[in-house]
């Protein structure tokens, strides 16, 4: 029983997921594509996690083409999949959907109106096992400029005000989340001080918002990740 964690850029890693995997004694491999790692064939893993990065799923690089191929193999084999941000967009692209520029970049904790970014579960999301035990509106951290167009074989689970397609499902056990629920304090500090889009924001406001919603945010992230591991039959 081992899972695969794929990083598209070194600083965007599994975060809260590692704590949960360790607590359940689930083994994992971490592959950093940003450091020249190669996305392995998925069939020896019990679940696949793909995290964010600055690439586009529309890129024609060898890295992206290999990533899309491996994700399609994952889905075709019925292996549970969870993708965040770019990992959501690659899921959609690999299974026949489209990626295009969103009307605005969603960056940080707050939207253009100064309200916290939220995703709202619609009916399919409220009844999905990924969101068992959760409220219908969830605060989320964003760092993306592209969005997805779904095929009729995909299911939309949650929506947002400035970017509609926020959480999607492909088949029975493959999920993509456009934002980030995996942040730890160390990751937040690293992103805040290194990501160009985050550097341009009001740093004190960014930090103050994190302090205010940290407990709620981490509880949400841990619940989603735990629910996914149950879907993957890795925990009971």
Secondary structure, 3 states (H helix, E strand, C coil): CEEEEEECCCCCCCCHHHHHHHHCCCEEEEEEHHHCCCCCCHHHCCEEEECCCCCCCCCCCHHHHHHHHHHHHHHHCCCEEEEECHHHHHHHHHCCCEEEEEEEEEEECECCCCCECEEEECHHHHCCHHHCCCCCEEECEEEEEEEEECCCCEEEEEECCCCCEEEEEECCCEEEECCECCCCHHHHHHHHHHCHHHHCCCHHHHHHHHHHHHHHHHHHHHHHHHHHHHHCCCCC
